[in-house]
C-alpha cells in the first residue's frame, strides 16, 4: 500500500485555483460566443482574481513573513507558492491584452466602442468635456504629496492617477487624483464607452491649477482583506496564524496594477510608499485597470442582444397549477435551477406567511440579496402573528452589511434572529414550515445546495428538494434547536450535519464501494476538492479498482490518472453560461443520492455547519444520475484534468455530435414544461432527458 501522504500525490491548492480562473478566461477567448458574453467572462475573471489576491495571496504573504514553512498536503512553502503565483499571473497578462483587443474589435463591428478620450472624435470629446465638468470634476479628489502633505491612506481596490507636475517656478512635484467608487467606471457618449481615468488624465491641468502635467499614469492597489474579516476562503490561514501575528500585517498593500507605459519615476514614487517587491507590480497593455468594472458595459440593457440568448426558467407540473404545499403533500419535489424556476422556493415562504394554518417558519439565510422577497415574506409572517426563527450568517463573505440590514429588519418586527454560531460559520440551506391542521401539526421542509437568493438562482445551477418526510422534519427540528440552543456536538439521525457527520458518512460510503472492488462506482460533483481525508479515501478506492468520476468546477488537489494510485479516477470541470454550484454525491451501491451545501474542503467539513440530504425516491435519484451522466458526456463545456496538473478542453471525437450539457438542460426543461402541461406526468424530466441524450 502506497504512503498516501506523499506530497507528489497532491496538487497545490492556489495553483489549482489559478487554473480554474484561466478556464474562465478561456470563455472570454472563445470567438464563437457573442462579444458581450466574452466581455462578461473577462469581468468575472477580473473579479475572481481580485478576491484571490486580497485573500489567498495576502494570506500567503502573512505566513511567509511569520516564517511558516508548510500550508498544505503538497508541502509547498508560502514562499514557493508566492513565486509560482507571480510567475503564473505575469505570464497571463499578455493573454489578457490579446483577449481584450479581440473582444473590443468584435464589439466595434456592432457599433460599440471602448476608447480612451484622446482617440475620440472631436464632437464626442466635446460632450465628454461637458460631462466631466458637470459630474466628475466636483467629486474627484486631487491630493498634493510633499513634505507638508503626507501620502494618503488608500483603501482596498483604490483606483486613481499618480501625476508628476511642474509649478510656475519649474519645481517638480508629485500628486494623486483619487477616483471615487461613486463614479461610473466608463463615461458614455454616442456609442463610445470611455474609461473615466482617460478623461480625468486629460484635465490634470484643470485639477491642479497653476501646474503643468509632465506625466501621469492610472494605478490600482489591492490590500490584504484576509486579516480584516473572518473570510470563508481564508479561514485555513486563520487556523495557522495567531492573532498577534496577523495584526502586524493588517491591511498591507499586496498588489499594484499599472499601465504598461507607466513612467518609471512615478512607479518609484508609488513604491517608496508601498514597499512592494517588483514581482507584485503588474503591468497591463491597453487593458483598463479593474476588469471587474467591465460589468458597467455588460449590464447595459440596450446591449443585451450581444449576450448569449437569455433563458426563462420554467415552472413545471405540478407547481405550475398547484400551491407548493399541495404539491408537496402528493410527492417529494426536486428542482434543478436555473432551468427550473426558483419562484416555487420564494412561494414556499410566501404561501406559508399568508396561510392562517401556519404557526412557525424557520430558516437559515446566508446570502439573500439586497431586495429579498423571502425576507419580506418572513416580516409579513411575523406581523401576522406567526413564529419566525431565522439564522442570519453575518460572516458571509462581503455580504456582512447586507445581512446585518436584514437581520435588524427581522428583529425589529419580532422575529427570533440568531446571529451565527461562535467558531462555526453556518452555511447550511434549510427552511421548515410548521402548520396546524385541526389537532395535528404537519411539517414541510426545503433543503438546497444554494442560497435563498432569487438573483443568483438565475445564474447558478443548484438543486432544491421539497419534502414532508417525517424523519427529515424531525431532524430539521433538532437542527434548529441546535442553532438556537447550547448544543455543541449536534448529530442528526437521517440528515447529516458537519462538522460531526458529513465527512465520516462520505468516507464510510466510499469504503462500501471499495468492498465491491471493480464493481464499485461513485460520482461526485462539487465546487472544490481539497480535504486530505476524502482524497486519501478516494485513492484507496481507486487502488481497489472502483470507478471514480469527479466533476469539480474549481480547485482540485487530487492527482488523477496516476498508475497504481488513481488510474480509475477522472476529473472534469464544467465552465459555461451558468456557474455550476450543486454538491452531489452518488454511490452505485447505496439506495440514495446525496445533495449538500458542503464542498469537499476541510473548511466545510470540519469548521462549518453544513447539511447533506439523502434523496431516496427512485425517480429522483435516477434524475440526479442522469444529470451527472449528461455532464460527464459533455464535449463542449468540459475540461479534463490530466495527471500532470494541466487541463485539456474536451472536444467531440470525429463523428460524434456536440453535447453542451447546459444547453441541453435548457432544451429538455422547456420541452418538459410543454409536454408536462399536456400529460401531467411526474417523471417527465427523466424520460425526456433520456430521450434527448440518446438523440445527441
N, C-alpha and C positions, 0 to 999 in steps of 0.2 A: 504493500500500500504506500502510495506516494505521501510525502510530507506536504499537506495542503496549505501550509503557511508560507511556502516559498514565495518571495517577492515577485519572481518571474511569472507567477500564475495570475497576477493581478495587474490591470491597467491603472494608471494614475487617474484619480477622480477628476482633477482640474483639467487635464489634457483631454479627457473624455468629454467633458462639458464643452470645451472649445470646439471639438469636432461636431458636437450637436449644433452649435451656432453656425459652423461652416455649412452644415446641411441646410440650415435656414437660409444662409447666403446663397446657396445653390439654387433655391427657388427664385431669388432675385435675379439670378443669372440665366434663368430659363427663358429663351426667346419665344417659346410657344405660349407663354402667359401674357395676358393683356398688360400694357405698360404700367398702369396704376397698381395692379396686383403685384407686379415686380417691385415697384417702389414701396409698397406695403411691407414686403418681406425685408427690404433694406431697412425700413424703420424698425421692424421687430428685431432685426439683427443688432441695431444700434442700442435699442432699449435693453435688450438682454445683456449686451456687453457692459453697459454702464453698471448694471446691478452686479455683474460678476466682478468687475474691478473694485467697486466700493465695498464689496462684501468679501469675496474669496481672496482676491489679491491683497486687499488690506489686511485680512486675517493672516495670510502667509507672511506678510512683512512683519506683523507684530510677533509672530512665532520666531521668525528669523532673528529679530532684534533681541528676543528673550533667550536665544541660544538653544531653542528646542530643535532636536535633530530629526524626529520621525513624526509623521502625521497619519499614515495610512498603511494598508496591507502591502502596498508596493514598495514601502520603505524609502521613498524619495524624500530627501530633506527639504525643508522650506526653501532654502537657497537654490537647490537644484530645480525645484518646481518653478520658482520665480524666473530663473534663467530660461527654462523651457517655454514658459508662458510668453515672456517678452519676445523671444525669437519667433514663436508661432504668430503672434499678433503683428509684429513688424512685417513679417512675410505676407500677411493678408492685406496690408494697406494698399498695395498695388492692385490687387484683385478688386478691392473696394472701388478704387478710382475707375478702373476699366468698366466695372458693372454700372456705376453711376452714369458714366458717359453714354453707355449703350442705352440705358433707360431714358435719359433726357433726350437723346436723339430720337428715340421711338415716340416720346411724348410730343416732340416738335412736329412729327408727322400728323399729330392730331390737334395741332394748333394750341399746344400747351407748352410754354417755355419757362424754364428756370434759369434766370440770367442775373449777373451782377449789374449794379447800377451803371457802370461805365460802358456796358455793352448794349444799353437800351437805346431805342430811337429817341430823338430829341423830344417829341411830343409826350412820350411815356415818362421820360426824365422830368419833364415839367410837372406832370401830375404827381409824381412821387416827391418832388420838391415841396409841393404844397402839403402833401400828406405828412411829410417829415416835420415841417414846422408846426402843423396843427396838432399832430397826435404823438409824435416821437420825441421831438425836442423838449417838450415840457416834462417828460418823465425820465429821460436818461440822466445819468449821474456822472458828471466829469469830476475826476479826482486828481489833484496835484500830488506828486510824490517827491519830497525833498527833505531837507534837514528839519523843517518845521511841520511837514505833513507826512506822517508815517505811512508806510504801506498798509492798506486796509485789510481787514479780515474778509476773505472771500468764502461764501457759503458753498456747500457741496453742489457740484454741477453748475457753478457760476460761469457765466458767459459774458465776455466783454472784449474790449480792444485796448491794447497797450500801444502807446504812442511816444515818439521822440519828437520834441518840439524845439523851435528856436525863437527866443523872445526878441524884442526890438533892439536889444544890446548885442545880440548874437550869441547869447548864452544858451547852451543846450540843456533841455530839461526833459524829464520823463513824466508821463501821466497815464491815467487809466480812464476808460469810459465804461461804466457798468451798464449792461443792457438788461433791465429788469424782466422777470418772467411774465409780467403782465402784458408785455408787448408781444405781438404775434411773431412767430419765427420767420414768416415771409410777409412782405408787403405786396399787395396786389394792385395791378393797374393793367387795363386792357386784358391781354391773355398772358401776361407775364407774372411769375412769382419771383420776387426779388428778396434774397437773404437780407434781413434787416441790417446786419453788420456792414454790408457793402454800401448801403445808403448812409449809415452813420459815419463810416470812414470818409465818405466824400465831403462831409460837412464838419470835419475836425476843426478847421479854422474858425467856424462859427461857434463851435462848442468851447474852444479855448481862445477867446478874442485877444488880439494883441500878440498872438503866436502864429508861427508858420509851421505846418506839419512837415517834418523831414521824412518820416516813415512811420508806418503803423502795421499792426497785424492782429487779427482776431485770435482769441485764445479761450480755452475752456479748462477748468480744473475739476478733478474728481477727488473728493475727500474720503476718508475712512468712515463709512457709515456702520460698519460692523460693530464698532465699540460704542456707538451712540444708542443703539437699540438692541433689544434681545431679538435677534434675527433668525428666522427659521433656517436660512441657508448657512448661518454662521454658528449655530449652537454647538457644533462639534468643536469649533475653535474655542468657544467659551468653556468647554469642558477641560481644555488643556491649559488655558491661561488663567492666572489668578487675577483678581480684581485690581490689585496694585499694579501689576504689570500692564494691564490693559489701559489704565488711566493715563499712563505716561504718554501713550501714542494716540490718545483720543482725538479723533478728528484730523489727523495729519493728512497732508496732501499726498496722494499716491499716483496721480497721473496728470500730465499736462498735454493738451492737444493743441496743435498749431497748424497753420497753413504751410505747405511745402516751401514756399518762398519767404518764410519769416526772416526778418533781419536778425543777424547774429548778435548784434548789440542788444536788441530787445529781448532775445532769448536769454542772454546772460543776465540782463537786468531782472527778469522774472525769476530766474533760478537762484539769484542771490537771496531771494526771499523764500523760495520753495524748498531749496536744498534737495532736489531730486537727482537720482542717478540719471545719466544720459539715456539709458535704456528705458526710462519711464517717461520720456518725451516722445510723443507720436506725431508724425507729420502726415498731412493728407493733401494730395494733389487735386486741387479744384473740386474737392468734395466738401460740402458745407459741414462745419462742425455741428455736433449734436444731430446725428442721423435720426434720432427719435423725433426730432422736430418735423420730419417729413410727414408725420401724421396730419399736420396742418393742411397739406395738399391732398393726401389720401382721403381725408374726411370730407372733402367738398362734395356736396350732393350733386352739384352740376356736372361733376366728372364721374359719376357712378358708372356710366357706360364704359369706362376704361378699366373697370374692375372685372373679376370673374363674375359670371351671372349669379345674381342673388337667388337663394333658395328659401322658400317659405316653409318653415316646419309644419308638419301635418299632425292633426289630431285624429287618431284612428279609432275605430269602433272598439269598445262600446262608449268611449269617452266623448265621442262627438255628439251623442244624443242623450247621455245619462249623466247624472251627477257623479262626482268622483266616488262618493261614499256608496251609492247604489251599485256602481260597477265593482268596487272592492268587495261588496257583500257577495257577489257572484263568483269572483275568481281573483287570484293574485294577478297583478299587472306589472309588466316590465317595460319601461320606456327607454329608448336609446336616443338621446339628444345629440345634436340639434335636428336630426332627421325627423324625430317626433317632437312635437311642441313641448316646451316647458310650462305652458299655460296650465295643464292639469295640476302641476305642483303648486302653482300660485292659487289655483281654485281650491285645492285641498285645504289650505289655510283660510281662504276667504269664505268658503262654504261652512267651514267649522265655526268661524266667527259669527256668521249670520244665523246659524241653526240654534233655536232655543233649547234643543236637546243637548247641545254641547255643554259640558261642565268644566273641561280643562283642556288646555293646549300647552304642550311642552316642546321645545326645540332648541337646537344649537345654531348659532349664527357665527360664521367665520368671515366671509366676505359677502355682503348683501347688496352692494352698490349704493350710489348716492340718493336714488329715489326708489325706495323699495316698496312695492305693493304688498309684499309679505309682512313687513314691519307695520305698515299702515293697517293691515287686516288684524294684526295682533293688538294694536292700540284700540281698534274698534271692539275687539273681543273683550278687552279689559273694561272698557267703558260700558259694555253691555252686561257686566257682572260676572264674566267668566274668569276662571282661574288661569292665569298665563304665567308660565315659568320659562325663562329664556337664559341660556348660557351665551353670553357675548364674549368672544375671544378678543381681548384688547391687544394681544401680541401678534395679530395677523399682520404680516409684513406690509408696511407702508399704508395700511388701512386703519391705523390706530385712531386717527382723528374722526374718520367717518364712523367707525364702530362705536366710539365713545358718544358721538352725537345720538345714534340710535338707542344706545343703552340708556342714556339720560332721558330720552323721549319716552321710552317704555317705563322707566322707573317713575317718572313724573305722573303717569296716569294710574300707577298702582300695580304694574306687573312685578313679579319677583324676578329680579335680574341677578345673575351670578357673573361676576367679572373674572372668569377664568379660574384655574386651579394652580396654587403655588407650586412652582417647579415643573409643571407639565403644561404643554400647550394643547388645547382641546381642538382637534382637527376633525373629529367625527361629524358626519352629516346625518342627522336624525330628527324626525318630527313625529310626535304622537298626539292623537286627539282621543279624548275620552267622552263618550256620550251616554246619557241615561235614557233607556227605553223602558218605560214602566218602572219596575223594581230592579232591572238588570243594567249593569254597566258593560258597555262594549268599547273596546279599544281598537283604534285604526292607526296603522304605522306606515311611515315613509322612511326609507333608508336609501342612501345615494353615495355615489363616488365623487360628486361635485358639489359646489357651493349653492346656497339658496340665492342665486343671483340671476335674474332673467336676462341681464345684459350679456354676461359671459356665456350663458347657456346657449346663445345663438352662434358662438364661435368655438366653444369647447365641446368635444364629444364626451358624454358622460352617461351613466346608467342610473335610472330611478326605479325603485321597487316599492310597490304598494301592497300591503298585506294586512289581513285581520288575524293572522296566525297567533293563536293564544299564547304559545310558548315564547314566541318572539316578543309579544307585547309584555309578558311578564318580565322578560329580560330588559325591555326598554324602561319599564317602571323602576327596576333595580338600578339601571344606568343613571336615570335622572335623580334617584335618591342618592346615588354616589356623588353626583355633581353638586348637589345642594347640601349634603351632609358632611360627615367627617371621615368616611371610609378612605383608606389609602391603598388597599390591596383588593380592588374590586375584581370579581370574577363573575362571568355570566354562564348560563347553562346551555344555551342554544345559539346565541350570538357569541362573537369573540371580540375581546377588548384588548388593546395594548395599553400599558406595557407588559401585561401579565400573560396574555393568552395567544395573540396572533402569531408571533414568531414560533413558539413551541408547536402550535397546531400545524402551521405550514411545514415545519421540519418533520413532524410525525407523518404527514400525508406524503411527503417526498420519500420518507423511509418505506411507506406502504408500497409505493411504486417500485422502489428498489427490490422489495421482496418478490416482485413479478419479473425482475430481470429484463430481458429483451422484449417482453410483452408490456412493460411499463411505458407510460406515455404521459407527459404533462405539458400544458401550455400556460405560460404566464404572460400577462400584458400589464405593463406598469410604465410610469414615467422614468424611474431610475432604479438601478440595481447596484447597490453598494455594500449592503450588510454582509460581513465576512462569514457569519454563521450560516446564512442562507446560501451563499456561494459555495461554501465547503460542502453543504448537503447536496447541492446540485452537482458538484464534481463527483461526489460519491455515487450519485445516481447514474451519472454518465459512465463511470467506470464499471457499473453493473449492467450497462447496455440499455438503460432507459432512454427513450427518445424524448428530447427536451427541446421545445420550440419557445423561444423568448421573443416577445415584441416589446422592446424597450425604447421609448421615444428619445430619451436624453442620455443621461450618464449610465454607462455600463462598465464596471471594473472587472467583470468576469471575462476571462480569455477563452473564447470558443474554439473548437476545431483542433485542439492540440492532441496528438496521438497519445493514447494511454491516459489522458486526463479528461478531455472534454470533447472527444471527436463526435459524440452523438448530440452535441449542443449546437443549435443555430441561434443567432441573434439578429433580429430585424428591427428597423426603425422606420416608422411611417411619418413622413413630413408632407403636409399638403394644405389644402384650403382651410381645414379645421385643425385646431390644436388637439391632438389625441391625449385624453386625460383619464379614461377609466382605469381602474386597477381590477383585473380579472384573473382569477387563479382556478384553472381547470385540471382535474386529475382523472385519468381514464378509469381507475378502479375505485372511484368514490361516487356516491349517488347524488352529489350536489356539486354545482359550480359555485364559486365564491366571488362576490363583488366587495370592494373595500374602499375606504378613504385612505388607506395606508400604502405608501410606496415601500419598496424593499430596501429601505435605508435605515441605518441604526437610529437616526433621529426619530423616525416614525414609529419604529417597532419598540424602542426602549425608552424614549423620552417624550412621547406624546400620548394623548388619549385618542385612539382611533377605534373604528369598528370594522369588523369583517362579517358579512352576512352570507350564509349558505342559501343557495337558490335550489329548492328541491323539485318543484313541479317539472315533470319531464319535458313538456313543451317549451318551457322557458330555458331549461339547461341546454336543450337542443338548439334553441335560437342563439344562445350565447356562443355555443360551439361553432355554429355556422358563421357568426360574425368574425370569430377568431380565424377560422379557415379562410374566409374571404380575404382577410388582411394578409394572411400568410401567402395567398395566391397572388397578391398584388404585384404587378410588374411595371407600375408607373410611378408610384409614390414611395416605394420601399427601397431602403438601403440595407446592405448586408455587411455585418461586422466580420472582418477577416481575423485570423489568428494573430496577425502582426499589429492589430490595432487600427488598421485603416478601414474605411467604409467604402463599399462599392455600390453605385447606383444600379439597381436591378432594371433590366430591360427585357422585353419579350424575346424568347428564342425564335428563330426563323419558323414561320408558320403558325406561331401562337398568337391568339388575339390579345389586344391590350386589356389589362384589368386594372382599373382605377377604383380601389375599394370605396373611397368616399363618394365618387360619382355614382357608382352602382348602388350604394345605400340610399342616395338621394332618389335615384330612379325607382328602385323597388319599393321604397316607402311611399312615394307618390302613387304608384300603381296599386299598392296595398290599400291605400286610402280610397281609391276609386272602386276597387274590387270589393273591399270590406263593406262599403256603404250599400252595395247591392246584395251581398251574400251574408254579411254579418258573421263571418266565420272567425272563431277565436284563434286559429293557427294560420291566419292569412299571411303574416310576415314570413314565417318559416317556409311555408310551401312556395310562395312566390320567390323568396330569396334563393331557395334550392334550384328552382327553375332557371332563374337568371344567371346563377353561377355556372350551371351546366351549359347554357347558351353561350356564355362568354368564354 
